[in-house]
Amino acid sequence: MMCIRPIATDDLAALMQLAAKTGIGLTTLPNNEKLLEARIAASVASFSGDAEPAEQIYMFVLEDLAQHKIVGTCAVAAAVGLREPWYSYRVGQVVHASKELGIFTQTPTLFLSNDHTGHSELCSLFLDPEYRVGKNGALLSKCRFLFIAQFRALFSQKIIAELRGVSDEKGASPFWESLGRHFFSMEFSQADYLTGIGQKSFVAELMPKHPLYSSFLTPEAQAVIGKTHEATLPARSMLESEGFRYEGHVDIFDAGPTVECNVDDVRAVAQSFAVTVAAFDNAPESASAPTRYIVANTKKIDFRACVFASSLTPQQIKEQAVIPLNTDILKALGLVAGDQARIVALSARA
């Protein structure tokens, strides 16, 4: 059985093993033991209510309970940019016109901005390639929405997710080669890594402050602005099914898109609801059960979430306000019959 839980201090070795598999582009999960240890500590403090608002980050792990193995991780930051500036490019345009000369041109531009300051952020999503089967990816990504819905006051009005931009098999970014390299005497991978470990001051020191005309970039660089890396397309599709949209902000290094949504409009937040759990004896899960759900307990420090299948529709469950769960699932969630839980259909199509 697969189960989501908050990350713990003794998960550092497992997290390091996952970070070693991420490659270039996942800046919020750098392969740096000291930094990851600090991130775990910040998460533990956040769950216990001891972290300052600017430091609050809630990290989760996906555990294969049968193998006692950590196979994935994800996180949600309560508010970005409150301690260090949060940079992105806002894609816009400048119009040059002369009525006398009969000239009218629209030039795409990139404005360095801090527009997302204070917003919550989905980050650090990574699933071991061996476990990218079934509903593991959906559980790992969407469990955060149940936590947000249950503890809504901890998070901002808007939530964002930065998606990996286009790069080749060697990690080279056409956007970086055309723009960033002119201002930073380093490789894209190094700049990406430095921002991931919190050394962001060089961005403000070296990046041009004035709007950039993207038409001055190479055609290859222009073509990838707002485009998502092929390996990240499934994650983008999943977020878009939850209501996230690209609204013209891109990463300053690889021009990957930032997708965003009002928290209360996220499908899994808005459609989740509380139920009372009931127990039934262990039995094979019905292959004909039409709807899969994510179910989570309502605890903060001991948050748990799993996937289960039911022949009941969301409306039927809501009307009866009770959901029968296999005793193995109840055990994984730390619940007994009569306890409260929060559920939501796994898919937006339910």
Residue pairs with C-beta under 8 A, 6 or more apart in sequence:
1 64
1 65
1 66
1 306
1 328
1 329
1 332
2 62
2 63
2 64
2 65
2 71
2 136
2 139
2 306
2 307
3 62
3 63
3 65
3 304
3 305
3 306
3 332
3 333
4 60
4 61
4 62
4 63
4 139
4 140
4 143
4 296
4 303
4 304
4 305
4 306
5 60
5 61
5 63
5 302
5 303
5 304
6 43
6 44
6 47
6 58
6 59
6 60
6 61
6 301
6 302
6 303
7 15
7 40
7 43
7 44
7 59
7 60
7 61
7 73
8 40
8 44
9 40
9 41
9 44
11 40
11 61
11 70
12 33
12 36
12 37
12 40
14 61
14 69
14 70
15 36
15 40
15 61
15 70
15 73
16 31
16 33
16 36
17 70
18 29
18 70
18 71
18 72
18 73
18 126
18 128
19 29
19 30
19 31
19 32
19 36
19 126
20 31
21 126
21 128
21 129
22 29
22 31
22 126
23 171
24 167
24 171
24 188
24 189
24 192
25 164
25 165
25 167
25 171
25 192
25 229
25 232
25 254
25 256
26 124
26 126
26 164
26 196
27 192
27 193
27 195
27 196
28 75
28 123
28 124
28 196
29 36
29 73
29 124
29 126
29 196
30 36
30 193
30 196
30 197
32 196
32 197
35 196
35 197
35 198
39 57
39 59
39 75
40 59
42 51
42 55
42 56
42 57
43 57
43 58
43 59
43 75
45 51
45 55
46 55
46 56
46 57
46 58
46 78
47 58
47 300
47 301
47 303
48 301
49 300
51 57
53 78
53 79
53 82
54 79
54 82
54 83
55 83
56 77
56 78
56 79
56 154
57 75
57 76
57 77
57 78
57 123
58 75
58 76
58 77
58 78
58 144
58 147
58 154
59 73
59 74
59 75
59 124
60 73
60 74
60 75
60 140
60 143
60 144
60 147
60 303
61 70
61 72
61 73
62 70
62 71
62 72
62 73
62 74
62 127
62 131
62 136
62 139
62 140
63 69
63 70
63 71
64 71
64 131
65 332
71 127
71 128
71 130
71 131
71 136
72 126
72 127
72 128
72 131
72 136
72 140
73 124
73 125
73 126
73 140
74 122
74 123
74 124
74 125
74 126
74 140
74 141
74 143
74 144
75 122
75 123
75 124
75 125
75 144
76 120
76 121
76 122
76 123
76 144
76 147
76 148
76 155
76 159
77 120
77 121
77 123
78 120
78 154
78 155
78 156
79 118
79 119
79 120
79 155
79 156
80 86
80 116
80 117
80 118
80 119
80 120
80 121
80 160
81 114
81 116
81 117
81 118
81 119
82 117
82 118
84 198
84 200
84 201
85 114
85 117
85 200
85 203
85 204
86 114
86 116
86 117
87 112
87 113
87 114
87 200
87 203
87 204
87 207
87 252
88 113
88 114
88 115
88 116
88 162
88 249
88 250
88 251
88 252
88 258
89 110
89 111
89 112
89 113
89 212
89 249
89 250
89 251
89 252
89 255
90 110
90 111
90 113
90 115
90 248
90 249
91 108
91 109
91 110
91 214
91 225
91 226
91 248
91 249
91 250
92 108
92 109
92 110
92 111
92 211
92 248
93 106
93 107
93 108
93 109
94 106
94 107
94 109
94 211
94 213
95 104
95 105
95 106
95 107
96 103
96 104
96 105
96 107
97 103
97 104
97 105
98 104
107 213
107 214
107 215
108 213
108 214
108 215
108 222
108 225
109 211
109 212
109 213
109 214
110 211
110 212
110 214
110 225
110 250
111 211
112 207
112 208
112 209
112 252
113 249
115 249
116 158
116 160
116 249
116 258
116 260
118 156
119 156
119 157
119 158
119 159
119 160
119 260
120 148
120 155
120 156
120 158
120 159
120 160
120 263
121 159
121 160
121 161
121 162
122 141
122 144
122 159
122 160
122 161
122 239
123 161
123 162
125 140
125 141
125 235
127 136
127 137
127 140
135 292
135 307
135 346
137 234
137 238
138 238
138 294
138 307
138 346
138 347
139 294
139 305
139 306
139 307
139 346
141 235
141 238
141 239
142 238
142 242
142 268
142 294
142 344
142 346
143 294
143 296
143 305
145 242
145 266
145 268
145 269
145 272
145 344
146 268
146 272
146 294
146 296
146 305
146 342
146 343
146 344
147 296
147 303
147 305
148 154
148 155
148 159
148 263
148 266
148 269
149 268
149 269
149 272
149 342
149 344
150 296
150 298
150 300
150 342
151 300
152 263
152 269
155 263
156 263
157 262
157 263
157 264
158 260
158 261
158 262
158 263
159 260
159 261
159 262
159 263
159 266
160 258
160 259
160 260
161 239
161 244
161 258
161 259
161 260
162 251
162 256
162 258
163 228
163 229
163 232
163 235
163 236
163 256
163 257
163 258
163 259
164 228
164 229
164 231
164 232
164 254
164 256
165 173
165 175
165 224
165 227
165 228
165 229
165 250
165 251
165 253
165 254
165 255
165 256
165 257
166 173
166 174
166 175
166 224
166 227
166 228
166 229
166 254
166 255
166 256
167 173
167 174
167 188
167 229
167 254
171 188
171 189
172 188
173 180
173 188
173 224
173 253
173 254
173 255
174 218
174 220
174 221
174 223
174 224
175 217
175 221
175 224
175 225
175 253
175 254
175 255
176 188
176 191
176 253
176 254
177 188
177 218
177 221
178 217
178 218
178 220
178 221
179 212
179 217
179 221
180 188
180 191
180 252
180 253
181 188
183 206
183 207
183 208
184 191
184 202
184 206
188 253
188 254
191 253
192 253
192 254
194 200
194 202
195 203
195 253
203 252
207 252
214 221
214 222
214 225
215 222
221 255
224 254
224 255
225 250
225 255
226 246
226 248
226 250
226 255
226 256
226 257
227 255
227 256
227 257
228 236
228 256
228 257
229 256
232 256
236 257
236 259
239 259
240 259
241 267
241 347
241 348
242 261
242 266
242 267
242 268
242 348
243 261
243 265
243 266
243 267
244 259
244 260
244 261
244 266
245 259
245 260
245 261
246 257
246 258
246 259
247 258
247 259
247 260
249 257
249 258
249 260
250 256
250 257
250 258
251 257
251 258
263 269
264 270
267 348
268 294
268 344
271 314
271 344
271 345
272 342
272 343
272 344
273 318
273 342
273 343
273 344
274 298
274 340
274 341
274 342
275 317
275 318
275 321
275 322
275 323
275 340
275 341
275 342
275 343
276 321
276 322
276 323
276 338
276 339
276 340
276 341
277 295
277 322
277 323
277 324
277 325
277 330
277 335
277 336
277 337
277 338
277 339
277 340
277 341
278 322
278 323
278 324
278 325
278 337
278 338
279 324
279 325
279 327
279 330
279 336
279 337
280 324
280 325
280 326
280 327
281 327
282 326
282 327
282 328
283 326
285 308
285 309
285 326
286 309
286 311
288 311
289 309
289 310
289 311
290 311
291 309
291 310
291 311
291 312
291 313
291 314
291 345
291 346
291 350
292 307
292 308
292 309
292 345
292 346
292 347
292 350
293 307
293 308
293 309
293 310
293 314
293 343
293 344
293 345
293 346
294 305
294 306
294 307
294 343
294 344
294 346
295 305
295 306
295 307
295 308
295 323
295 325
295 329
295 333
295 341
295 342
295 343
296 303
296 304
296 305
296 306
296 333
296 341
296 342
296 343
297 303
297 304
297 305
297 333
297 334
297 335
297 339
297 340
297 341
297 342
298 340
298 341
298 342
299 334
302 334
304 332
304 333
304 334
305 333
306 329
306 332
306 333
307 346
308 325
308 326
308 329
310 317
310 323
312 320
312 323
313 350
314 344
314 345
314 350
317 323
317 343
323 341
323 343
325 333
325 335
325 341
330 336
330 337
333 341
335 341
